[in-house]
Amino acid sequence: EALIGVASSSDKRVVVGQKASRPEVGTRKLLRTPLTMFPLSLHRMLLAAVNPYFRAMFVSSFKESQDGEVLLQDMAPSTVQTILHYLYTEKISVTSETAQAVFVAASRLQILPLLEICSSFLLEQVSVENCLLLYELGYAHGEQALLRVAMRQISLNFRHLSLEDKSFLHLKPSTLISIISSDSLVVSSEIVVYRAVRRWMKFQTSNRRPLLSKIMRHVRLPLLTQEELREVQLESAHCGDMRLRWKRLNRQERLQECGGLRQGMYNKCIVCVDLFNMEGPELKTKDFQVGCFDPQTEKWEKLTPLKCLYCARCLAVADKLYVTGGVHTDDSYSDTLHEEGYGSQGPPNSGASPQQLLGCSTLPQLPKT
């Protein structure tokens, strides 16, 4: 006969195992732990057959195999009961109140079908109110689908979450770094990210101050305006907790230094390249035009033209436009790869209008602007 131990609210231990041999009447004890025990129709052979975690415990030389007990730390008895019920019946009823606990337990115990059930349930529950908690849950257990869906909510609402959501203040350092390293944050200025990190640090200053320099490496300070940089300088000098190195950078160097713009710092656009797939004398004196269409404003803008190159091919990747192949005006073939950074015009608030290429297409003639 097998037993499950149910801990009190002050004791987080849960024991699952076999009942010890029955001692004589008057000295009978079920287990040597101060747990309330009750019998279940649970056998080691079943657990070993359906679950690799328990299989490793029961058929190896581990201590649990000899003792007939498994000690599960920090797992509520109700969660263990839910899992045991699932292992026997392959049925489970997951709720908003139990899903996270069962998800964590299923991950720890390597019950993959149950983990998938809980993950699917949690994916449908992701909202602005819980996206930080679910992101940290997905990050801790490597659940990529949950990470992506939760990060979408975080990216769209980062400013609000960093200012209003108390969960933001309790993020682990590694989780915070994962979030602020993302290009997908919809923020109009990097000062939003800087202030969010400052707010997080001040919540537990003594414990988090030593981590500030490491975390600040993921804040894209080169994207700040002159006024915003002065704010950072003044605060750093006042707090004395961060040493900044300053150097002069042009627009392109600022982007290269920090790894590029975040999603909220540019407008997406469609670029059309005038590449002509035919030959003719009139093409040898023609500059091939490049135009940018903004879907939001429905306006065209002329970009830097290509110089007398026809029958080439183009490809757009993020904010870069690549043109290769083609024929020069002297009928020689081009073996050069042209890279044009039409989206890398400068950080926000710098007098430029940064853009990302949604796509690239070839047209015989661009519309007039």
Buried (B, 14 or more C-beta within 10 A) or exposed (E): EBBBBBBEEEEEBBBBBBEBEEEEEEEEEBBEBEBEBEEBEBEBEBBBEBBEBBBBBBEEEEEBBEBBBBBBEEBBBEBBBBBBBBBEEEEBEBEEEBBBBBBBBBBBBBBEEBBEBBBEBBBEBBEBEBBBBBBBBBBEBEBEEBBBBBBBBBBBBBBEBBEEBEBBBBBEBEBBBBBBBBEBBBBEBBBBBBBBBBEBBEBEEEEBBEBBEEBBEBBBBBBBBEEBBEBBEEBBEEBEBBEEEEEEBEBEEBBEBBEBBBBBBBBBBBBBBBBBEEEEEEBBEBEBBBBBBBEEEEEBBEBEBBEBBBBBBBEBEEBBBBBBBBBBEEEEEBEEEBEBEBBBBBBBBBEBBBBBBBEBEBEEEBEEE
